[in-house]
Amino acid sequence: MFYTVSTLRFTINEKCYKSNVLLLLLLLLLYVSGAVGTKWSVKYNQQEICALNGSTVFMNATFTHPENLTVKETFWTLNKHQKPNLSKDPVYSGRVEFFTDDQKHFSLKLSDVMKKDEHQFYFRIITNVEKERWVGEPGVQLRVTGELIIPLSRYKTQLWFQKAPEEVTEGETADLTCKTTCSLTDPTFIWYKNGRPLTTKTIKNNELHLQTVSSEDAGSYSCAVGGSQHLHSTAHSLTVKYPPKNVSVSISPSGEIVEGSSVNLTCSSDGNPPVKIYTWFKGSTSVGEGKTYSIPKIRSEDSGEYTCQSGNDHGERRSTAVQINVLCQLLMIGLCCIR
């Protein structure tokens, strides 16, 4: 086949034109899709955050955009389809702050978190071109837990109790566990007894270990997460049952005891539950019952050592002995001389 010069020139130009058009279309497609230069992207450090009611949370993101566009505005929003700026929402006004830097890091600080803040939060980018704006998906899901919970584990029975007050018996081993209704990122737990931080007990992760419980361990326990120490859990009462302690005897009246006078011996003790059984001994012989032992007209043969034994459901304990010495009454006899 033979071509004239003009026909050949037209054929070559037509092919170049078509190639150029295809190249331009390809470049335009790549440009729009972001394959040429920097493309649109929003990356979140965490896509789900769990926070305590009343605490402060941070949501962090990084973003990129096509190089030919100029960013006019960046903000966080709850609506990925519209433009509302979270900082201008009356519900969040005063509770949100935005932070950014030259490396295109962007953060949202949300204070005084509430249960109604449970939403999906999105980062939006507005540029100098009306149709060139971006919303980062899938966003950050915020979940809010209302409180910390402290169930109690008791080694002897391996039971979990959910209602206060909890009861353990002296000598047992108990674990208190601080729980949240959702997972927190690497939390540090702080324990309190009667409102004061505990530093002498064994604390492992979210557990407070009470080895060989004593009556001194009774009290009101609460926990908190580090960084939110002002948000204590509901106070949890721990009651310790124990046998009588500190059993002692007092004598009334005090001082010298004269034959024929009235004497009362009173037994005092500490126990939980309170002591209900009191038994009195003179030496090894039982002589009476009740919190007070009375001797209306004491005699010399009542002299001796007295002890009180007190008891409750968890045991008995006897006091140290007290000594009673009865003095004889002196009689004055008058003599009359007859002359």
C-alpha positions in Angstrom: 0.0 0.0 0.0 1.3 3.5 -0.9 0.5 6.8 0.9 1.0 10.3 -0.4 3.0 12.7 1.9 -0.1 14.6 2.9 -2.0 11.5 3.7 0.9 10.1 5.8 1.2 13.3 7.7 -2.5 13.3 8.5 -2.4 9.7 9.6 0.6 10.3 12.0 -1.1 13.5 13.4 -4.3 11.6 14.0 -2.5 8.9 15.9 -0.6 11.4 18.0 -3.8 13.3 18.8 -5.5 10.2 20.0 -2.6 9.2 22.1 -2.4 12.6 23.7 -6.1 12.6 24.4 -5.8 9.1 26.0 -2.8 10.3 28.0 -4.6 13.4 29.2 -7.6 11.3 30.3 -5.4 8.9 32.1 -3.6 11.7 33.9 -6.8 13.3 34.8 -8.2 10.1 36.2 -5.1 9.4 38.2 -5.1 13.0 39.5 -8.7 12.8 40.6 -8.2 9.5 42.3 -5.1 10.9 44.1 -2.6 8.6 42.4 -0.6 11.6 41.3 0.9 13.5 44.3 -0.5 13.2 47.8 -3.9 11.6 48.1 -6.8 12.0 50.6 -6.4 10.0 53.8 -7.4 10.2 57.5 -5.9 7.7 59.9 -7.1 7.5 63.5 -4.9 6.3 66.4 -7.9 4.5 67.9 -11.2 3.7 66.2 -12.9 2.9 69.5 -12.4 4.6 72.9 -14.0 3.7 76.2 -14.1 6.5 78.9 -15.3 6.9 82.4 -18.3 9.2 83.0 -16.9 12.6 83.9 -13.4 12.0 82.6 -11.5 13.6 79.7 -10.6 11.8 76.5 -8.4 12.6 73.5 -9.1 11.5 69.9 -6.1 11.7 67.6 -5.8 11.6 63.8 -3.4 12.3 61.0 -4.4 13.4 57.5 -3.1 14.0 54.0 -4.7 15.8 51.0 -3.9 16.4 47.3 -1.0 18.9 47.0 -2.9 21.3 44.7 -5.5 22.0 47.3 -5.3 24.4 50.2 -6.9 23.4 53.5 -9.2 26.1 54.8 -10.7 24.4 57.8 -10.4 21.2 59.8 -12.8 20.1 62.6 -14.5 17.2 64.3 -18.2 16.4 63.8 -20.8 13.9 64.6 -22.3 14.0 61.1 -20.3 12.7 58.2 -22.8 13.9 55.6 -23.0 17.5 56.6 -20.7 20.3 57.9 -21.6 21.0 61.5 -18.5 21.9 63.6 -18.6 20.2 67.0 -17.1 23.3 68.7 -20.1 25.3 67.6 -22.6 22.8 68.9 -24.2 24.2 72.1 -24.1 20.7 73.7 -20.3 20.6 73.3 -19.5 24.3 73.6 -16.9 24.7 76.3 -16.2 21.0 76.5 -14.3 20.5 73.2 -10.9 21.8 72.1 -9.1 21.1 68.7 -5.3 20.8 68.4 -3.2 20.6 65.3 0.4 21.0 64.1 2.5 21.3 61.0 2.8 17.5 60.6 -0.9 17.3 60.0 -1.7 15.8 63.4 -5.1 16.7 64.7 -6.6 16.0 68.1 -10.0 16.4 69.8 -10.1 16.9 73.6 -13.5 16.2 75.1 -13.9 17.1 78.8 -16.5 16.0 81.3 -17.6 13.0 79.3 -21.3 12.0 79.6 -23.3 9.0 78.7 -25.0 10.9 75.9 -21.6 11.5 74.3 -21.7 8.0 73.0 -21.4 8.7 69.2 -19.2 8.1 66.2 -16.8 11.1 65.8 -15.5 12.1 62.4 -12.7 14.4 61.3 -13.6 16.7 58.4 -11.4 18.7 56.0 -12.6 21.7 54.0 -10.4 23.1 51.2 -10.4 26.1 48.8 -12.3 24.1 46.3 -16.0 23.8 47.1 -16.3 20.2 45.9 -13.0 19.1 47.3 -13.7 18.2 51.0 -13.1 15.0 52.9 -14.5 13.2 55.9 -12.4 10.5 57.6 -14.2 7.2 57.9 -14.9 5.0 59.9 -14.3 7.6 62.6 -13.9 7.1 66.3 -16.6 5.3 68.4 -16.8 6.6 71.9 -18.3 4.4 74.6 -18.9 5.7 78.1 -19.1 3.6 81.3 -21.0 5.0 84.2 -19.1 3.6 87.2 -16.5 1.2 88.5 -17.7 -2.0 90.2 -16.1 -3.8 93.1 -17.2 -7.4 93.5 -15.6 -9.4 96.3 -14.0 -12.8 96.1 -13.7 -15.0 99.2 -11.2 -17.8 99.0 -13.0 -20.3 101.2 -16.2 -20.4 99.1 -15.0 -18.9 95.8 -18.2 -16.9 95.6 -18.8 -13.5 94.0 -21.0 -11.2 95.9 -22.7 -8.2 94.1 -24.5 -6.5 97.1 -23.0 -4.6 100.0 -22.3 -5.1 102.8 -19.8 -7.9 102.2 -18.8 -10.1 105.1 -15.7 -12.1 105.7 -14.4 -13.9 108.8 -11.1 -12.9 110.4 -8.3 -15.2 109.2 -9.7 -15.6 105.7 -8.1 -14.3 102.5 -10.1 -11.9 100.4 -9.6 -10.2 97.0 -11.4 -7.0 95.9 -11.5 -6.5 92.1 -12.1 -3.1 90.4 -14.0 -3.6 87.2 -15.3 -1.4 84.4 -18.1 -2.2 81.9 -15.7 -1.7 79.0 -11.9 -2.1 78.5 -9.6 0.8 79.2 -6.2 1.1 77.6 -3.4 0.0 80.1 -5.2 1.5 83.2 -3.6 2.0 86.6 -5.9 1.3 89.5 -5.8 3.2 92.8 -7.5 1.9 95.9 -9.0 3.8 98.8 -10.1 2.8 102.3 -12.4 5.2 104.1 -11.5 7.8 101.5 -7.7 7.6 101.9 -5.3 6.0 99.4 -4.0 2.5 100.3 -0.3 2.1 100.1 0.5 -0.8 102.5 -1.7 -3.5 101.0 -0.8 -5.8 98.1 -2.3 -4.4 94.8 -1.9 -6.3 91.6 -3.4 -4.8 88.5 -7.0 -4.2 89.3 -7.1 -6.4 92.4 -6.6 -5.6 96.1 -5.4 -8.6 98.0 -6.2 -8.9 101.7 -4.0 -11.6 103.1 -5.3 -13.1 106.4 -8.1 -10.6 107.0 -8.3 -8.9 110.5 -10.8 -6.7 112.2 -8.6 -3.7 111.1 -9.4 -4.4 107.5 -13.1 -3.6 108.0 -14.1 -0.3 106.3 -15.4 1.4 103.1 -13.4 0.6 100.0 -13.4 2.3 96.6 -11.2 2.5 93.5 -10.3 4.8 90.7 -8.3 4.8 87.5 -5.0 6.7 87.3 -5.6 10.1 85.7 -9.2 10.2 86.9 -8.6 10.0 90.6 -11.6 12.3 91.2 -13.9 9.6 89.8 -14.2 7.1 92.6 -16.3 3.9 92.3 -19.3 3.5 94.5 -18.0 2.8 98.1 -18.1 -0.9 99.0 -18.5 -1.8 102.6 -16.4 -4.7 104.0 -17.5 -6.2 107.3 -15.2 -8.5 109.2 -16.6 -11.0 111.7 -14.3 -12.0 114.6 -14.4 -13.5 118.1 -14.3 -11.4 121.3 -11.2 -9.3 121.8 -9.8 -7.0 124.6 -11.8 -8.8 127.3 -11.4 -7.0 130.6 -13.0 -6.7 134.1 -13.6 -3.5 136.1 -14.6 -3.4 139.8 -17.0 -1.0 141.5 -16.4 0.6 143.9 -12.7 0.9 143.4 -10.3 0.9 146.3 -10.5 -1.2 149.5 -13.4 -3.6 149.8 -14.8 -4.1 153.3 -16.8 -7.1 154.4 -20.5 -6.4 154.1 -20.3 -3.9 151.3 -21.8 -4.3 147.8 -19.5 -5.0 144.9 -20.1 -5.1 141.1 -17.8 -6.7 138.5 -18.4 -5.6 134.9 -17.1 -7.4 131.8 -16.1 -5.4 128.7 -15.1 -6.8 125.3 -15.1 -6.1 121.5 -16.5 -8.6 119.0 -18.4 -8.8 115.8 -21.2 -9.8 116.1 -21.4 -8.2 119.6 -20.8 -10.5 122.6 -24.0 -12.0 124.0 -22.7 -14.6 126.4 -20.8 -13.7 129.6 -19.6 -16.3 132.1 -18.0 -15.5 135.5 -15.4 -17.6 137.2 -13.8 -17.6 140.6 -10.7 -19.5 140.1 -11.9 -22.4 137.9 -15.4 -22.5 139.3 -18.3 -20.8 137.4 -20.1 -18.4 139.7 -22.5 -16.5 137.5 -23.6 -15.2 134.0 -24.3 -11.8 132.5 -22.3 -8.7 131.6 -22.3 -7.7 135.4 -21.7 -9.9 138.3 -22.9 -8.5 141.6 -22.1 -9.5 145.2 -24.6 -7.7 147.5 -22.9 -8.4 150.9 -19.4 -9.5 150.3 -17.7 -11.7 152.8 -14.1 -12.6 153.5 -14.6 -16.0 151.8 -15.5 -14.1 148.6 -11.8 -13.1 148.3 -10.0 -14.6 145.3 -9.3 -14.2 141.6 -12.2 -13.5 139.2 -12.3 -13.8 135.4 -14.9 -13.1 132.8 -15.4 -15.3 129.7 -17.2 -13.7 126.7 -18.4 -15.4 123.6 -20.1 -14.9 120.2 -20.7 -17.1 117.1 -17.0 -17.0 116.3 -15.4 -18.0 119.5 -14.8 -17.3 123.2 -12.1 -15.5 125.1 -11.4 -15.0 128.8 -10.1 -11.9 130.6 -7.1 -11.7 132.8 -7.8 -12.3 136.4 -8.6 -9.6 138.9 -7.9 -10.1 142.6 -10.5 -9.2 145.3 -9.3 -9.0 148.9 -12.1 -8.5 151.4 -11.1 -6.7 154.6 -12.7 -7.7 157.9 -15.0 -5.1 159.5 -13.6 -3.7 162.8 -16.0 -3.7 165.7 -15.5 -1.3 168.6 -16.7 -2.7 172.0 -17.3 -0.3 174.8 -16.7 -1.5 178.5 -18.7 0.0 181.3 -17.2 -0.2 184.8 -19.6 -0.5 187.8 -18.6 0.8 191.1 
